[in-house]
């Protein structure tokens, strides 16, 4: 029966940070039948540790990801032709290792890559097309993030294509992309909103991609889109072409260096070269001189060919770094055929960038300064710094330090730095010459850092990891430099360890697109505040008057946020055009702004946003309804009150309709509805609503709310809480995973059905020591002489409880304990503690899916 398959579905439960995957616990799903005959699933788990066999050696070891200790294997000789697939899998496992460098970003923090899948295609001439066969060869790399498929394509031996066509399993056109004119051999694009049928075909490797030119030749090349695990670790690549005209032959090479030895691992994907199983020779050449040669048998059924070139010498590594090594594949026999290409650093539409902050310095600090660097090539060309405490005395590119006192400086670019008139600011232009192959490999593996030293902090004031930001289809990254975000730019300045930069653009419809990257956000001395730090982004005018037009952009999870703002006022668009607007990130520790930057976006939007406001499917904006079967397979799904919920979704729980819950990577966060203050003297509490409303019958001045409801019976739909709101009503916005934001108020405009959200402006105070009377209050006020201030008057929305609840137990402030996990018992290697001032941050993540 279809339900019987449930018996065989087993898994190790993941309790999330700090517990992780419980490898010694095995869970499985058992089908049960109710009295009415309905089949449902029951989860049963058991501890497997007692089933572990006794090791036969004296010093057994516990391998990562295992429950039972095993005997270590002997130190076998390194095989020259080791399995490349295992090597690339080990590269994937390296992401889960812990790194000592504070600014290293692990895979858990890089949420954009968590749900992404990579694909590749080799495009060659089509022999059965009505168009003439082409000599061109292209390599296409695809990344699927949710339902958007981004692609980076490079091509050789053909003119720039004018059209890219995706074909389904039956050869029908699924999507067309018009290639913009340019003078490069790189094409960047995105296919948004893939239907489920095409997503399934993509996963099943049933989609093909075609490129055609619009010139007189009318060439076409085509290839199949396939998955490949080697894409993750690839740092060098080559496109292999033939000197024969219209041969239909081609291929690609994906290469990477070993982490500790100078072994060059590679995988070849070939098309049209090997019709049947015959011997081939793989050669490594320098200016037509043979350096290495490997013989092998390749059949037409082989999708790829893997090998390793061991122990490259210093000259070969130097030629590799200069793109002067050539890889060639040649068939043996009388009718020998050959394809070849030059090896270079991996190219893509991704952005190489770094955010440097004082919180990530070798000795963490809080200076409020920022460093920003970005480039699309394999070497950084511009580094900008601002808000530093003193003059720059050193600017270096480094590896992760081996020890705290042992820095590993690779390149000193201090000579390229020029200070500006503004104190603590300047930029370095240029590039690192003679970059070694090993360092190119480390750079493209996100293993290098930029360090900024100043006169007051001569070792390190700013530091940041250089990492690739995946291409997302937005043009701003390709054409504009990011805006630096610093605590020194906030009014008044904030001494924070955080920094960031942002890309902001306005399209033809006067919609604002933004992308923000931060580093060190809200890192305090107590680094266990939260496993994943949250923030709020907003945009507004530089003046701090009470009439400025501030808009909330988004709440973000991790270190990146992006989206689109489509309902922008004329005033804010004018400030963007004049360069008198700002973008800033606020946190719970600094609710009025922790980092900020001035933005200048020229536009011609005198009449405001125009055109149909059709919600596009941005990468992080929408949550799509998914099949229950798909939800159960998704590792980020939450299970709550007997139902599965997708990551990023929000819903009203059954246990209390005056709460709003959201799912954030297996974590269920439920917040009580916070009701805005009403200005009317008489209020009533409707039975079907959570918040009181004004009693219009008792008001002397009747409002027009009833008329507005008749004119627009549906009211406004707010994406944050996913609820309808009556025209004229106000509420505090719900921004997952941040919860209800009491410092902002949203209003439903009855005439248009639009939602307008604005940040509250606190009144100016005349007292020297204002206080926050309640932890959830947004604004401070002057105290009465007999009113003592709160213990921590800087915290907003800190719940106000004087104890913490963990599971079914309550703990007092500062109390420590070891958590207990079912089937495992007490986790003595994990310590929890109660901090009532930060309990909102500490304990929201504990409603985990088991």
Secondary structure, 3 states (H helix, E strand, C coil): CCCHHHHHCEECCECCCCCCECCCEEEEEEEEECCCCCEEEEEEEEECHHHCCCCCCCCCECCCCCCCCECCCCCCCCCCCCCHHHHHHHHHHHHHCCCCCCCCCCCCCCHHHHCEEEEEEEEEECCCCCCCECCCEEEEEEEEECCEEEEEEEEECCCCCCEEEEECCCCCEEEEEECCCCCCCEEEEEECCCCHHHHHHHHCCCCEEEEECCCCCCCEEEEECEECHHHCCCCEEEEEECCCCCCCCEEEEEEEECCCCCCEEEEEEEECCCCCCEEEEEEEEECCEEEEEEEEEECCCCCCEEEEECCCCHHHHHHHHCCCEEEEEEECCCCCCEEEEECEECCCCCEEEEEEEHHHCCCCCCCCCEEEEEECCCCCCEEEEECCCCCEEEEEEEEEEEECCEEEEEEECHHHEEECCCCCCEEEECCCCCCCHHHHHHHHCCCEEEEEEECCCCCCCEEEEEEEECCCCCCHHHHCCCEEEEHHHCCCCCCCCCEEEEEEEECCCCCEEEEEEEECCCCCCCCCCCCCCEEEEEEEECCCCCCCCCEEEEEEECCEEEEEECCCCHHHHHHHHHCCEEEEEECCCCCCCCEEEEECCCCCCCCCCCCCCCCCCCCCCCCCCCCHHHHHHCCCCEEECCEEECCCCEECCCCCCCEEEEEECCEEEEEECCCCCCCCCCEECCCCCCCCEECHHHCCCCCCHHHHHHHCCCCEEECCCCEEECCCCEECCEECCCEECCCEEEEEECCCCEEEEEECCCCCCCCCCCECCCCCCCCCECCCCCCCCCCCCCCCCCCCCCEEEECCEEEECCCEECCEECCCEECCCCCEECCHHHHHHHHHHHCECC
